[in-house]
Amino acid sequence: MSELLIKNAYVIDPLQGIHGDIMDISIRDGRIVDKVSGSCEVIDAAGNLTLPGGIDSHTHVCGTKVNFGRYMSPEDMRAGRTPRRGAMYPTSGYTVPTTYGNSYRYSKMGYTTLLEGAMAPMEARHTHEEFAATPMQDMLANTLFDGNWSLFEAVGDKDIRQAAAVIGWTLAAVKGFGIKLTNPGGTEAWGFGEDLASIDEEVPNWDITPREIIDTTIRACELLHLPHSVHLHCNNLGMPGNYRTTLETLDIPGDMNPDRQTLYLTHVQFHSYGGNTWGDIKSEAEKISDSINNKPQVVIDMGQVMFGRTMTMTADGPMEFRLYTLHHNKWSNHDVELETGSGIIPVYYSRKSSVNSIMWAIGLELALLVKNPWQCMLTTDNPNGAPFVKYPEIIGLLMSNKYRSKELSQVHKLTTDRTSLGSIDRELSFEEIAVMTRAGQAKALGIINQGKGHFREDALADIAIYPVKPDQTDPSLQYEEVIGAFQQTLYTLKDGVVVSRDGEVITGVANRTFWSKANLPEDMDVLKSPRFVEKFSRFYSVDLENYLVQDEYVQRGVAMNTGVNS
Amino acid sequence: MFHIEDKVRHIVCPYCGCLCDDILVELTDGRISGVENACTLGAHKFLDDADNRLKGPIMRKGDQWVDISYEEAIAYAVQTLSEADRPLLYGWSGCVTETQAIGAHLAELIGGVVDSTTSVCHGPSILAIQEVGHPGCTLGQVKNRADTIIYWGSNPIEAHPRHLSRYTNYADAYFLHNAFRERKVIVFDVRKTATSEIASEFVQLEQGGDYHVLSALRAIVRGREDVVPDMVAGVPKSQLIRVAEMCKKAKFGALFFGVGVTMTGGKYKNIRNAIEFVDELNRHTKWTISPMRGHSNVYGSNEVFTWITGYPYAVDYARGIAFYNPGETTAVDILARKEADAALIMASDPGAHFPRTCCEHLAKIPTILFDPYPSATTHLCTVQIPCAVNGIDAAGTAYRMDGIPIRTRKFLETGYPTDTSLMHEIYEQIRERKEHV
């Protein structure tokens, strides 16, 4: 039995309604308890901000395309090298660090849970192998269904139950967590070099539309009672005028789930563009946030862009090709048979570019215009908008109008006319930031009951203590202190163990992989469907028996049981 | 244990980068007696296995080989690698990623160099990819969609015999009614090959002419055939125009290239040109390009080294950080400069493939070879440690040439230790030694 007491912590725990009380946190065997014995080890938090461990509900850190981003970019590996230090392995990379690089840097920022945003089912083993080498965080993998032929057939048949059967089987087969749709239908069209321009355009060869894919998948997700909602990367990412597609997509789902959103829209910054060309692009963040403010069934994440170099990587293959024809930078593409696509190109976001500056402003507008912080998560779609190490600066921008104005004066001058950022004076509080970086993310992912995102009794003792005393700090003016504090915890605890301290990773604890195990009735057994099995015997290039991800890849897997109501 | 006529299915062939996973193996009295679905190369990997295994670790003593125990072999490896100033850890293409990962960590622990056979096969391809990227796809995408296939500097009928039947010309396709009849195969090579015999178009170019021919094709696709001379590296302009049209008319094209392009004059610039040719074609229709990787898990070594070290091969930890500079930190170069003072060779055969000066140097320094079978490298090494064979009596992860990770299957119990367990033991013992210094 191991016990630990954190004393004098300035606790914000939004899920419990604790709004900044000085209190003690007791830990026994990795979990929060009511009290511990008097003789246990004590950490004095000395009034510093103490939050549940950070959760990133949308990041790209492990798997085929992340690794290909590293593979094709020795220049990026050279840009972030660290030698072995104590328990820390050497690391390489700045925008796409090695797995240990990602893990240590997130840990130092207080993050203990990461959701990999896009795992192709057929390449799931790769993601899980990298999860095992990302030791400081518990991991989840959103699984790509945007071009899944078996799902398409169910959509074409308007058979929600069959769609649920395909999704349930696949998640269990590849040890995936939730459903990711990336440019639904568009990645399949890209198989022949095409894309789709609207959610009502038919997917070539399939007689279905993105709208039907999205709607059926949402209903199937709710039928399966998956912890997380459908996680959607809308069609038309990055196109001027794409806000119309986003608004139409926002109108698809009703409110179907009392515990969480029904639809999670990711990196909405990239989907909130007005105008018709790169020349007249402008922000439509007000229209998008108005829609979200009227739809409690929707949660978004920002997908904030920050200036500097980064690597874009997404399952949205056609979008990356368009980006390539703009940038003429090196371009990689990787279509995955019967399932999805992907693409990668490096980019440099410049404050001298009107387009990049407007993108930067739109992300901030969204976070400030969406009234309820539980509906807007803080992300950069790491590393697409910026590497995650920029999160503290984003926190600073959201908490300080002064800092924002200062930065706004440094970007391309068109930004003031083409966005509303300069007219917004809202400043987010520490509590709102806590919602957007852990509590809201736990709720959106449906992992509150797994002990994530709060300090209720029996919660996992994942804790971040930041060197800032909220009752003595005015973030509006002292934003630099706030940024510094969020860059490096005093202590990061995972499962009740101090894993990093003052920026040094001290030790690791075995990480977990959460995956969804749908328990389905016999009539939903896809392996009894000849049409489903034929995919493997005729069209996949691996046998069904070798497709299934073996238990060896989730040695510390936590199966989240779900299923349909009988 | 196994009954006569036992059949095991869905076995993954550990021979080449195709990583065929539909192999059926027949066992008689615990021995492999038959193999179905595999090509000749793969079948012999299975059928000849039992007769070729080294019985146990051996050590060179003067002119003699002496049998030693696994404990002695490990102790020798631990001592040699711990005391080395410039250890080279090379090979890794036939073992599982779990072993490769330990190799990368071991290199870091002892400040050594870790490199895979990549540096003598598709290393140049990776350099090109690092300049211009890689528009690729999984092999099933080609199988289901491609109507036009190019093999360039590659002879799959002899080197990857099932590539055509599983993934390209002879494979079932979702989007083609009669795939075999509708598909066109274009072969670029300097000589006639078994593959050129089945091509609908064979482009025979002069040795070393790949870069010129690719440049000419790019010009034609861009609408600048006016700058192309009448003959390019032995190929008539009219043929190049015809081929470029075929490429542009394809609904889905796939270009596969082999070491015939990477290891000829121009090296990585050839590949860069080929990738940019494919980039150009993507402005007209859909094309992908893919290297024909040789060893079963050479691509896995690139993947694992990348997520651990940041680089796909040729990683030097001498300065405590990962340093990558092919041409300097590649195995051949380190051996040619006679820098390495100890070598660990895992699951590969540099004795058969490296330049003579490199082999001579390997023979001079303590060289520890992990290989189940005697090989050309046996003649150079100090100690050889046989281990279980990935895909026969050991299981683990391997990455197909297109990046698909597959778990190989263990279907025989032979008692040989796995390379993963041996490497783990060596790593742990060296780590403990370091902590006590």
Interface residues (C-beta under 8 A of the other chain):
Chain A: C62 T64 N67 F68 R70 Y71 M72 S73 P74 M77 R81 T82 P83 R84 Y89 P90 T91 S92 G93 P97 T98 T99 Y100 G101 M122 E123 R125 H126 E129 E130 A133 W190 G191 F192 G193 N205 F321 Y324 T325 N329 K330 W331 S332 N333 H334 D335 V336 E337 L338 I344 I345 R538 F539 Y540 S541 V542 D543 E545 N546 Q550 E552
Chain B: R9 H10 V12 D21 D22 T97 A101 H105 E108 I126 I129 Q130 E131 V132 G133 H134 P135 G136 C137 T138 L139 G140 Q141 K143 N144 R145 R166 Y167 D172 Y174 F175 K251 F252 D279 N282 R283 T285 K286 T288 N302 E303 V304 T306 W307 I308 T309 G310 Y311 P312 Y317 G320 I321 A322 Y324 T397 Y399 G403 I404 P405 I406 R407
